[in-house]
Amino acid sequence: MKGGRSPTVGDVSSAIRAAGLASKDARIAQTNHNLGMLSPQKRMSAERFARTLASEEVTLIHRALCGDLVIPDFKAFTDTCTGMFEDCRDDRGGSVASYIPQLARVDPELYALGVCTVDGQVFSVGDDRESFCVQSTCKPITYALALELHGRDAVHRHVGREPSGQSFNEITLNSRGLPHNPMINAGAIMCSSLIDPQAPQADRFDRLMGLWRDMAGGASLSFNNAVYLSEKETADRNFALAYFMREQQAFPPDTHLANTLDFYFQCCSISLTIRDMSVIAATLANGGVCP
């Protein structure tokens, strides 16, 4: 500090936030609580500051304040992100999805950007508190859960792993009579069939939602029932894909087709914010460990 003066509590809290660690970050919850018990104007020496920290949180905060996280100058990084965000604000090309009636009603003016690093540095801007339906971005999570439950070899007895070269909902299978990969509709339906198929539907969905919440750092995610019902009522192509796969005997034995499709539609109807989704992306980037 200028003149050798000790920083205030407010200065320290601001520096932690500037490094990208959110005020609600569970890893520094006790430290934030301890700092919150003090006046923001109170000055504190390095020794006093160290005593104020929760002992198990010292290393992370020390790294943040010393610029030792994966993005050292997080403010410069977020300034760049904000600049790009504003540069693109007036681009109104494209249109909202209309293949499900409820999605066609989404406000096309909603616009947000979210970032989370593998060290848990978070940033978001724009309509970052608005929830949106995950739709096809559920596919990597459904695939990951199927892999966790059954292992790679068992999962890939029912779904391939190569590009299809076709549209995401094309009625086509690979040369083995399987969906080409888990990231197209046929493959995601197949992965859905592998998740606790004998359990009650509610338990299956609870398990999946639990995984989403864990990957989002305990965020309060929601479920868009209107989108779920709208998708279910207009799912002719997905029903056709499922029956085509059953004809080819691609599903595991005793697969309940209606329950599988219903579960898949539920997976697509999970809702969250851009900030939550950025944390989930960071969890995948961090080898499955939520930062």
FIMAR-188344 format. One record per residue (C-alpha): x, y, z; residue in one letter. Coordinates in pm, 1 decimal. Layout:
<sites>
+----------+----------+----------+---------+
:        x :        y :        z : residuo :
+----------+----------+----------+---------+
:        X :        Y :        Z :       a :
...
+----------+----------+----------+---------+
</sites>
This chain:
<sites>
+----------+----------+----------+---------+
:        x :        y :        z : residuo :
+----------+----------+----------+---------+
:      0.0 :      0.0 :      0.0 :       m :
:    109.7 :    361.7 :    -51.9 :       k :
:    320.3 :    499.6 :    229.7 :       g :
:    360.5 :    149.3 :    373.5 :       g :
:     12.1 :    157.7 :    525.1 :       r :
:   -154.9 :   -173.2 :    595.2 :       s :
:   -448.5 :   -260.9 :    368.6 :       p :
:   -805.5 :   -242.3 :    493.0 :       t :
:  -1036.0 :   -540.5 :    521.8 :       v :
:  -1222.3 :   -399.6 :    222.0 :       g :
:   -899.9 :   -387.4 :     20.9 :       d :
:   -828.6 :   -752.2 :     97.1 :       v :
:  -1180.9 :   -865.6 :      9.6 :       s :
:  -1169.0 :   -669.1 :   -315.7 :       s :
:   -830.9 :   -819.5 :   -406.3 :       a :
:   -965.6 :  -1172.1 :   -352.0 :       i :
:  -1265.0 :  -1099.5 :   -575.5 :       r :
:  -1043.0 :   -932.1 :   -838.0 :       a :
:   -840.0 :  -1254.4 :   -856.5 :       a :
:  -1160.1 :  -1432.6 :   -963.3 :       g :
:  -1264.7 :  -1605.4 :   -640.6 :       l :
:  -1636.4 :  -1550.3 :   -586.9 :       a :
:  -1776.1 :  -1432.0 :   -254.6 :       s :
:  -1986.0 :  -1751.4 :   -243.7 :       k :
:  -1691.5 :  -1981.4 :   -321.0 :       d :
:  -1726.2 :  -2271.5 :    -75.5 :       a :
:  -1347.0 :  -2314.6 :    -62.6 :       r :
:  -1303.9 :  -1979.9 :    114.0 :       i :
:  -1634.0 :  -1962.3 :    298.7 :       a :
:  -1482.3 :  -1941.0 :    645.8 :       q :
:  -1236.7 :  -1670.3 :    545.2 :       t :
:  -1514.4 :  -1463.8 :    387.8 :       n :
:  -1715.3 :  -1510.1 :    706.3 :       h :
:  -1421.7 :  -1399.5 :    922.3 :       n :
:  -1356.8 :  -1092.6 :    706.9 :       l :
:  -1727.3 :  -1011.0 :    707.6 :       g :
:  -1720.7 :   -985.6 :   1086.8 :       m :
:  -1475.8 :   -694.6 :   1060.7 :       l :
:  -1532.7 :   -337.1 :    948.2 :       s :
:  -1433.8 :   -286.3 :    581.0 :       p :
:  -1232.3 :     22.9 :    687.7 :       q :
:  -1030.2 :   -163.3 :    949.4 :       k :
:   -660.9 :   -185.8 :    864.6 :       r :
:   -479.1 :   -508.1 :    932.5 :       m :
:   -117.6 :   -621.7 :    922.6 :       s :
:     -5.8 :   -927.0 :    727.4 :       a :
:     15.6 :  -1117.4 :   1055.8 :       e :
:   -337.1 :  -1019.7 :   1154.0 :       r :
:   -463.4 :  -1104.9 :    807.8 :       f :
:   -302.4 :  -1450.3 :    828.6 :       a :
:   -471.6 :  -1510.0 :   1164.7 :       r :
:   -806.3 :  -1405.0 :   1016.1 :       t :
:   -791.4 :  -1665.7 :    743.3 :       l :
:   -925.5 :  -2014.9 :    792.1 :       a :
:   -613.2 :  -2231.4 :    812.7 :       s :
:   -720.8 :  -2476.4 :    542.9 :       e :
:   -793.3 :  -2186.3 :    305.3 :       e :
:   -461.3 :  -2002.0 :    339.5 :       v :
:   -289.0 :  -2167.6 :     42.9 :       t :
:   -563.1 :  -2087.1 :   -207.5 :       l :
:   -595.3 :  -1725.3 :    -95.9 :       i :
:   -217.4 :  -1681.3 :    -95.8 :       h :
:   -205.3 :  -1810.3 :   -454.8 :       r :
:   -487.7 :  -1576.3 :   -556.2 :       a :
:   -328.5 :  -1267.3 :   -402.2 :       l :
:     13.4 :  -1352.7 :   -547.3 :       c :
:   -122.7 :  -1398.5 :   -901.4 :       g :
:    -46.0 :  -1769.4 :   -896.7 :       d :
:   -379.7 :  -1898.4 :  -1028.0 :       l :
:   -414.9 :  -2026.0 :  -1385.5 :       v :
:   -500.5 :  -1673.0 :  -1508.4 :       i :
:   -264.3 :  -1446.4 :  -1308.1 :       p :
:   -411.0 :  -1111.6 :  -1415.1 :       d :
:   -777.8 :  -1197.2 :  -1402.4 :       f :
:   -893.3 :   -837.3 :  -1433.0 :       k :
:   -709.4 :   -788.4 :  -1763.3 :       a :
:   -859.0 :  -1115.1 :  -1885.4 :       f :
:  -1214.1 :  -1020.2 :  -1788.6 :       t :
:  -1168.3 :   -673.2 :  -1940.7 :       d :
:  -1083.4 :   -844.8 :  -2269.4 :       t :
:  -1386.6 :  -1073.2 :  -2235.7 :       c :
:  -1611.3 :   -775.2 :  -2167.1 :       t :
:  -1470.8 :   -594.3 :  -2469.7 :       g :
:  -1549.2 :   -890.4 :  -2697.0 :       m :
:  -1891.5 :   -922.3 :  -2537.6 :       f :
:  -1973.0 :   -558.4 :  -2614.2 :       e :
:  -1827.0 :   -580.0 :  -2965.3 :       d :
:  -2071.7 :   -859.6 :  -3046.0 :       c :
:  -2375.5 :   -712.4 :  -2869.8 :       r :
:  -2528.8 :   -559.9 :  -3182.7 :       d :
:  -2496.2 :   -875.6 :  -3394.4 :       d :
:  -2854.4 :  -1001.1 :  -3417.7 :       r :
:  -2808.3 :  -1267.4 :  -3680.9 :       g :
:  -2964.2 :  -1609.8 :  -3648.5 :       g :
:  -3282.1 :  -1702.2 :  -3467.8 :       s :
:  -3399.2 :  -1884.9 :  -3157.5 :       v :
:  -3462.6 :  -2258.9 :  -3179.9 :       a :
:  -3808.0 :  -2340.5 :  -3312.0 :       s :
:  -3804.5 :  -2720.5 :  -3331.9 :       y :
:  -3977.3 :  -2720.9 :  -2991.4 :       i :
:  -4265.3 :  -2470.2 :  -2964.2 :       p :
:  -4175.5 :  -2358.3 :  -2612.8 :       q :
:  -3819.5 :  -2273.6 :  -2717.7 :       l :
:  -3949.4 :  -2049.2 :  -2995.0 :       a :
:  -4091.4 :  -1820.1 :  -2724.8 :       r :
:  -3754.2 :  -1745.4 :  -2563.7 :       v :
:  -3660.5 :  -1376.2 :  -2563.4 :       d :
:  -3402.6 :  -1338.6 :  -2844.9 :       p :
:  -3254.6 :  -1031.9 :  -2673.1 :       e :
:  -3114.2 :  -1232.3 :  -2379.1 :       l :
:  -2734.9 :  -1223.7 :  -2398.8 :       y :
:  -2472.1 :  -1340.2 :  -2151.6 :       a :
:  -2116.3 :  -1467.6 :  -2120.4 :       l :
:  -1975.1 :  -1685.3 :  -1843.5 :       g :
:  -1622.7 :  -1808.3 :  -1769.9 :       v :
:  -1481.7 :  -2041.1 :  -1503.9 :       c :
:  -1120.5 :  -2159.5 :  -1493.1 :       t :
:   -990.2 :  -2488.0 :  -1356.1 :       v :
:   -876.3 :  -2289.8 :  -1050.1 :       d :
:  -1232.6 :  -2170.8 :   -991.0 :       g :
:  -1187.0 :  -1813.2 :  -1110.8 :       q :
:  -1534.7 :  -1706.5 :  -1221.8 :       v :
:  -1668.3 :  -1420.6 :  -1429.6 :       f :
:  -1998.9 :  -1350.0 :  -1598.9 :       s :
:  -2158.3 :  -1053.8 :  -1770.7 :       v :
:  -2491.2 :   -966.5 :  -1934.0 :       g :
:  -2811.1 :  -1155.8 :  -1853.5 :       d :
:  -2614.9 :  -1394.4 :  -1634.5 :       d :
:  -2896.4 :  -1444.5 :  -1382.0 :       r :
:  -3144.1 :  -1564.2 :  -1642.2 :       e :
:  -3197.3 :  -1941.1 :  -1655.1 :       s :
:  -3199.9 :  -2126.1 :  -1985.1 :       f :
:  -3280.7 :  -2482.8 :  -2085.9 :       c :
:  -2974.5 :  -2700.3 :  -2143.6 :       v :
:  -3120.9 :  -2899.1 :  -2434.9 :       q :
:  -2839.9 :  -3075.6 :  -2627.8 :       s :
:  -2570.0 :  -2957.6 :  -2389.0 :       t :
:  -2700.7 :  -3231.5 :  -2156.9 :       c :
:  -2541.5 :  -3493.2 :  -2381.1 :       k :
:  -2183.8 :  -3484.6 :  -2241.9 :       p :
:  -2318.4 :  -3516.1 :  -1885.4 :       i :
:  -2550.1 :  -3805.6 :  -1969.7 :       t :
:  -2262.2 :  -3978.2 :  -2149.1 :       y :
:  -2028.0 :  -3916.4 :  -1854.3 :       a :
:  -2275.8 :  -4069.0 :  -1608.7 :       l :
:  -2325.4 :  -4373.8 :  -1831.6 :       a :
:  -1946.7 :  -4418.7 :  -1845.5 :       l :
:  -1920.4 :  -4385.4 :  -1468.4 :       e :
:  -2189.6 :  -4648.0 :  -1414.8 :       l :
:  -2079.6 :  -4903.7 :  -1674.6 :       h :
:  -1732.6 :  -4826.5 :  -1804.5 :       g :
:  -1620.2 :  -4741.2 :  -2156.7 :       r :
:  -1639.6 :  -5087.1 :  -2313.8 :       d :
:  -1993.6 :  -5158.2 :  -2193.2 :       a :
:  -2123.7 :  -4818.7 :  -2307.1 :       v :
:  -1963.4 :  -4846.7 :  -2649.9 :       h :
:  -2124.5 :  -5182.4 :  -2711.0 :       r :
:  -2437.4 :  -4972.1 :  -2765.8 :       h :
:  -2307.6 :  -4644.4 :  -2912.1 :       v :
:  -2020.6 :  -4558.7 :  -3144.8 :       g :
:  -1763.7 :  -4282.5 :  -3107.9 :       r :
:  -1711.1 :  -4140.5 :  -3456.6 :       e :
:  -1871.1 :  -3841.6 :  -3635.0 :       p :
:  -2183.6 :  -3919.2 :  -3833.4 :       s :
:  -2140.2 :  -3653.6 :  -4101.4 :       g :
:  -2515.6 :  -3603.0 :  -4072.8 :       q :
:  -2754.9 :  -3372.0 :  -3891.3 :       s :
:  -2784.4 :  -3413.0 :  -3512.6 :       f :
:  -3127.0 :  -3576.7 :  -3546.9 :       n :
:  -3075.6 :  -3769.9 :  -3870.1 :       e :
:  -3237.3 :  -4113.2 :  -3879.9 :       i :
:  -2919.6 :  -4304.5 :  -3946.0 :       t :
:  -2696.2 :  -4557.8 :  -3769.3 :       l :
:  -2338.1 :  -4668.9 :  -3824.1 :       n :
:  -2228.4 :  -4988.4 :  -3998.6 :       s :
:  -2278.1 :  -5182.4 :  -3672.5 :       r :
:  -2636.7 :  -5065.1 :  -3639.4 :       g :
:  -2552.0 :  -4829.9 :  -3351.7 :       l :
:  -2577.2 :  -4451.7 :  -3303.9 :       p :
:  -2263.7 :  -4288.1 :  -3439.8 :       h :
:  -2167.7 :  -4114.0 :  -3112.7 :       n :
:  -2313.5 :  -3991.2 :  -2781.1 :       p :
:  -2340.1 :  -3627.4 :  -2898.1 :       m :
:  -2623.1 :  -3675.6 :  -3148.5 :       i :
:  -2983.3 :  -3744.1 :  -3050.1 :       n :
:  -2971.7 :  -4117.7 :  -3116.1 :       a :
:  -2656.8 :  -4154.9 :  -2907.7 :       g :
:  -2794.1 :  -3945.9 :  -2621.8 :       a :
:  -3113.5 :  -4153.3 :  -2616.4 :       i :
:  -2899.0 :  -4465.4 :  -2602.9 :       m :
:  -2689.5 :  -4328.7 :  -2313.1 :       c :
:  -3011.4 :  -4238.4 :  -2131.9 :       s :
:  -3122.3 :  -4600.7 :  -2157.5 :       s :
:  -2808.7 :  -4707.4 :  -1965.1 :       l :
:  -2871.4 :  -4492.4 :  -1655.9 :       i :
:  -3045.6 :  -4695.3 :  -1382.8 :       d :
:  -3296.9 :  -4842.9 :  -1630.4 :       p :
:  -3475.5 :  -5054.7 :  -1367.2 :       q :
:  -3511.3 :  -4772.4 :  -1113.4 :       a :
:  -3822.8 :  -4554.6 :  -1079.8 :       p :
:  -3818.0 :  -4257.6 :  -1315.4 :       q :
:  -3801.9 :  -4010.7 :  -1026.9 :       a :
:  -3491.6 :  -4181.4 :   -885.7 :       d :
:  -3322.0 :  -4181.4 :  -1223.9 :       r :
:  -3379.3 :  -3809.2 :  -1263.0 :       f :
:  -3271.4 :  -3735.4 :   -904.0 :       d :
:  -2943.6 :  -3913.9 :   -968.7 :       r :
:  -2877.3 :  -3714.5 :  -1284.1 :       l :
:  -2974.3 :  -3382.3 :  -1124.6 :       m :
:  -2744.9 :  -3462.1 :   -832.3 :       g :
:  -2456.6 :  -3497.6 :  -1076.5 :       l :
:  -2541.9 :  -3167.5 :  -1246.3 :       w :
:  -2555.7 :  -2990.2 :   -909.1 :       r :
:  -2224.6 :  -3139.3 :   -797.8 :       d :
:  -2058.1 :  -3036.7 :  -1122.6 :       m :
:  -2199.3 :  -2684.8 :  -1081.3 :       a :
:  -2053.1 :  -2653.3 :   -731.7 :       g :
:  -2380.8 :  -2709.9 :   -548.8 :       g :
:  -2581.1 :  -2453.5 :   -748.2 :       a :
:  -2960.9 :  -2454.5 :   -721.5 :       s :
:  -3055.5 :  -2577.6 :  -1065.7 :       l :
:  -3413.9 :  -2603.9 :  -1184.7 :       s :
:  -3636.6 :  -2796.9 :  -1424.6 :       f :
:  -3844.3 :  -2637.6 :  -1699.9 :       n :
:  -4164.1 :  -2840.9 :  -1704.1 :       n :
:  -4316.3 :  -2637.2 :  -1988.3 :       a :
:  -4022.8 :  -2716.8 :  -2218.3 :       v :
:  -4034.0 :  -3083.4 :  -2112.6 :       y :
:  -4403.2 :  -3111.4 :  -2202.1 :       l :
:  -4354.9 :  -2919.2 :  -2525.5 :       s :
:  -4065.7 :  -3140.9 :  -2629.1 :       e :
:  -4251.7 :  -3459.7 :  -2540.9 :       k :
:  -4552.6 :  -3355.4 :  -2747.4 :       e :
:  -4345.7 :  -3278.2 :  -3058.9 :       t :
:  -4087.2 :  -3558.8 :  -3044.4 :       a :
:  -4182.1 :  -3757.4 :  -3353.1 :       d :
:  -3823.6 :  -3763.1 :  -3481.0 :       r :
:  -3685.2 :  -3886.6 :  -3148.3 :       n :
:  -3952.6 :  -4155.4 :  -3125.5 :       f :
:  -3862.2 :  -4261.8 :  -3480.6 :       a :
:  -3494.8 :  -4281.7 :  -3385.7 :       l :
:  -3572.0 :  -4491.7 :  -3080.7 :       a :
:  -3788.9 :  -4738.9 :  -3270.8 :       y :
:  -3527.9 :  -4759.5 :  -3546.7 :       f :
:  -3261.7 :  -4846.3 :  -3289.0 :       m :
:  -3487.8 :  -5103.4 :  -3125.2 :       r :
:  -3549.3 :  -5263.3 :  -3465.7 :       e :
:  -3170.5 :  -5293.8 :  -3502.3 :       q :
:  -3143.9 :  -5444.8 :  -3150.7 :       q :
:  -2907.5 :  -5167.1 :  -3045.6 :       a :
:  -3057.4 :  -5117.4 :  -2699.0 :       f :
:  -2969.3 :  -5334.4 :  -2397.3 :       p :
:  -3219.1 :  -5616.7 :  -2341.3 :       p :
:  -3547.9 :  -5523.7 :  -2170.9 :       d :
:  -3508.5 :  -5150.6 :  -2241.7 :       t :
:  -3837.7 :  -4968.8 :  -2176.1 :       h :
:  -3857.5 :  -4737.4 :  -2475.1 :       l :
:  -4117.8 :  -4492.6 :  -2345.2 :       a :
:  -3937.5 :  -4450.9 :  -2012.0 :       n :
:  -3606.1 :  -4402.8 :  -2190.6 :       t :
:  -3744.8 :  -4126.0 :  -2410.3 :       l :
:  -3919.9 :  -3962.7 :  -2116.8 :       d :
:  -3593.0 :  -3959.7 :  -1923.0 :       f :
:  -3410.6 :  -3812.4 :  -2222.7 :       y :
:  -3665.9 :  -3530.8 :  -2250.4 :       f :
:  -3619.2 :  -3460.4 :  -1878.9 :       q :
:  -3241.4 :  -3442.3 :  -1925.6 :       c :
:  -3289.9 :  -3179.5 :  -2197.7 :       c :
:  -3523.6 :  -2972.0 :  -1976.8 :       s :
:  -3282.0 :  -2895.1 :  -1692.1 :       i :
:  -3239.5 :  -2518.6 :  -1649.1 :       s :
:  -2948.3 :  -2314.0 :  -1517.5 :       l :
:  -2764.8 :  -1984.6 :  -1561.1 :       t :
:  -2464.3 :  -1913.4 :  -1781.2 :       i :
:  -2252.2 :  -1886.1 :  -1465.7 :       r :
:  -2359.2 :  -2234.4 :  -1353.4 :       d :
:  -2285.1 :  -2375.5 :  -1697.0 :       m :
:  -1937.0 :  -2223.7 :  -1698.1 :       s :
:  -1859.1 :  -2405.0 :  -1371.5 :       v :
:  -1981.3 :  -2733.8 :  -1522.6 :       i :
:  -1757.0 :  -2678.4 :  -1825.8 :       a :
:  -1463.2 :  -2614.1 :  -1592.7 :       a :
:  -1543.7 :  -2936.6 :  -1405.8 :       t :
:  -1514.1 :  -3131.1 :  -1730.8 :       l :
:  -1191.8 :  -2944.4 :  -1816.6 :       a :
:  -1058.7 :  -3025.6 :  -1469.0 :       n :
:  -1090.6 :  -3401.3 :  -1509.1 :       g :
:  -1429.8 :  -3424.6 :  -1339.5 :       g :
:  -1331.0 :  -3235.2 :  -1022.9 :       v :
:  -1539.2 :  -2923.7 :   -964.6 :       c :
:  -1298.7 :  -2632.0 :   -917.5 :       p :
+----------+----------+----------+---------+
</sites>
